[in-house]
Every structure is written in structure tokens, then in C-alpha cells.
Amino acid sequence: MKKPLLKKPSKKLLIHGKVIRQPMNILLYVVIGIFIIFFIACWFFIKFPKRIRIDQVFEIFIGMLSPRKGKTWADYFKYFANKEMWNNIRTTLEMCFIGTLVGSLFSLPVAILTSRNIVKNKFVVYFIRVFLTFVRSIPINIIALIALFLAGIGIFSGTVAISVFTFGIMSKMLYESIETLDMGSYEAVISTGTSSFFAVRRATIPQILPLYIGYTVYAFEMNFRASIILGLVGAGGIGLLLDNNIKERYYDRVGVIVFIFMVIVLLLQLLTRLINKKLR
């Protein structure tokens, strides 16, 4: 009798010469069952439209890749050199750069105050963490709308929204990284009788600096992608120009803007990888 080519995985482990049967993880099956039941329940409560106009998707897609009615291919490619579009892209990059820089600068001291291996006062740590959770729970477009209400339409509102969003994300990533550091050098500096501030500056910040720079570059890339949403709510930049062209149904211009935006995002991703590789 031939042996089967595929064998069932054994539920037995051999440890120190003794056979031990692996226990069944019942919790895993319970979680999967709850997920399936929840998915089915949500599916039945979703109200689907009677008609979905799929043809419009193809019409918009084709319109983005070809000149609109009454225009030629020369007009289509001419928009790649449009001064207004490039001014909006430059404004968006400036908005993202300033917002990312401001948010990341404020996040460093807050992250240090939120780290349990540096600050021993639990009340201070948990109070700041609750505040950071509140900041991160607000979507960036809502922050932009609040800034628009306070400061009016313009890139200042977008810069404020990016700063607050970057502050919340960077603070969390930094204090989680700080809590995984080797505190030997920090404790050695503290043992000399110096202040905690001096010990953090000499022992902690040099360790966290490469990660801090990498997180900042990543946040800049993430904020540039989010800048489209900020423009749609009136915070200025390339998103506002894109929204205007969509409303006017200038899909050929929309296609050009999306293509250039995609190329810039890819370049930023390459820059992020290069910087992270150099910092390792």
C-alpha cells in the first residue's frame, strides 16, 4: 500500500523526548464565528441602491485619459505645463512641509513625557495619553473644517490641520518606540546625579533620533496624500483645484492632476525608503 504524499499536520509536539498534544485554541474559533455572524448581520442591514450606474465609471475613466469634447490632444498635453496647477502643487508641498515640521517638533517632548520608562508619575502619563487618543480620534478633514471656521478658507487652515494630525500620530509612534529603548545609558547618566532633562538629552534623544527622522519623513509623505482631502473641504492646495475641475466635469484635467500627483507620491515613497535605509 502506497503512503499518501500529503500528511495531515500532527497536533503532537516532542519536547525532551516526551510527546505532548497541542491544545485546541477554542478562542480562535469563537472569534472567527463572531466575525462571520457580525458580517452577515451587517450585510442584511445595508440598503443597496436599486441601480448602480457602472457605465459612469467607465465614462469618467475614459474622460480622464482623453481630451474632452471640443479639445484636441495638444490641449490635453498642454495642461501638463499649466501654471495654476503647478502653483497649487507647490502650495500643497509647502503646506505639508510646514505642517509636518511643526507637528513633529511638538510631538517629541510630548512623547518623552508620555513614556512610562522615563516619567514615573502615572497620572501625567495617562492624562497625556488620553489627550493624544482624543486628538487622533478626530479625522484630518474635521480638523480642517474647524480650522476653516476659525481662520477662514486658505492654506493656513490646511497647515493647522496637518500640524495637529502629525502631532497625534508622531507622538504615539515616538512614545511607543521610546518605551522599547535600552535604558542602561539613561540610568547610567542619572546615577551621576544629573537631572532627568540632561539624561534624556544625552542618552535618550541620540537613540531615538534616527527613528524620529524616519517617522517625520513618513508623516510628510502621508500628509501629502491626505492633502487632496483638505483641498476638497476648502483648505487650499491641489485638492481645491481638483475639486473645481470635477465639479466642472473637466475630466481630462482631472486625469492630468491625478497622474502628476501619483508621480510625486511615488517619488516621496522612494525618498522615504532611501532615508530609512540610510538611517538603519
Rosetta blueprint (number, residue, H / E / L):
1 M L
2 K L
3 K L
4 P L
5 L L
6 L L
7 K L
8 K L
9 P L
10 S L
11 K L
12 K E
13 L E
14 L E
15 I E
16 H L
17 G L
18 K E
19 V E
20 I E
21 R E
22 Q L
23 P L
24 M L
25 N L
26 I H
27 L H
28 L H
29 Y H
30 V H
31 V H
32 I H
33 G H
34 I H
35 F H
36 I H
37 I H
38 F H
39 F H
40 I H
41 A H
42 C H
43 W H
44 F H
45 F H
46 I L
47 K L
48 F L
49 P L
50 K L
51 R L
52 I L
53 R L
54 I H
55 D H
56 Q H
57 V H
58 F H
59 E H
60 I H
61 F H
62 I H
63 G H
64 M H
65 L L
66 S L
67 P L
68 R L
69 K L
70 G L
71 K L
72 T L
73 W H
74 A H
75 D H
76 Y H
77 F H
78 K H
79 Y H
80 F H
81 A H
82 N L
83 K H
84 E H
85 M H
86 W H
87 N H
88 N H
89 I H
90 R H
91 T H
92 T H
93 L H
94 E H
95 M H
96 C H
97 F H
98 I H
99 G H
100 T H
101 L H
102 V H
103 G H
104 S H
105 L H
106 F H
107 S H
108 L H
109 P H
110 V H
111 A H
112 I H
113 L H
114 T L
115 S L
116 R L
117 N L
118 I L
119 V L
120 K L
121 N L
122 K H
123 F H
124 V H
125 V H
126 Y H
127 F H
128 I H
129 R H
130 V H
131 F H
132 L H
133 T H
134 F H
135 V H
136 R H
137 S L
138 I L
139 P L
140 I H
141 N H
142 I H
143 I H
144 A H
145 L H
146 I H
147 A H
148 L H
149 F H
150 L H
151 A H
152 G L
153 I L
154 G L
155 I H
156 F H
157 S H
158 G H
159 T H
160 V H
161 A H
162 I H
163 S H
164 V H
165 F H
166 T H
167 F H
168 G H
169 I H
170 M H
171 S H
172 K H
173 M H
174 L H
175 Y H
176 E H
177 S H
178 I H
179 E L
180 T L
181 L L
182 D L
183 M L
184 G H
185 S H
186 Y H
187 E H
188 A H
189 V H
190 I H
191 S L
192 T L
193 G L
194 T L
195 S L
196 S H
197 F H
198 F H
199 A H
200 V H
201 R H
202 R H
203 A H
204 T H
205 I H
206 P H
207 Q H
208 I H
209 L H
210 P H
211 L H
212 Y H
213 I H
214 G H
215 Y H
216 T H
217 V H
218 Y H
219 A H
220 F H
221 E H
222 M H
223 N H
224 F H
225 R H
226 A H
227 S H
228 I H
229 I H
230 L H
231 G H
232 L H
233 V L
234 G L
235 A L
236 G L
237 G L
238 I H
239 G H
240 L H
241 L H
242 L H
243 D H
244 N H
245 N H
246 I H
247 K H
248 E L
249 R L
250 Y L
251 Y H
252 D H
253 R H
254 V H
255 G H
256 V H
257 I H
258 V H
259 F H
260 I H
261 F H
262 M H
263 V H
264 I H
265 V H
266 L H
267 L H
268 L H
269 Q H
270 L H
271 L H
272 T H
273 R H
274 L H
275 I H
276 N H
277 K H
278 K H
279 L H
280 R L
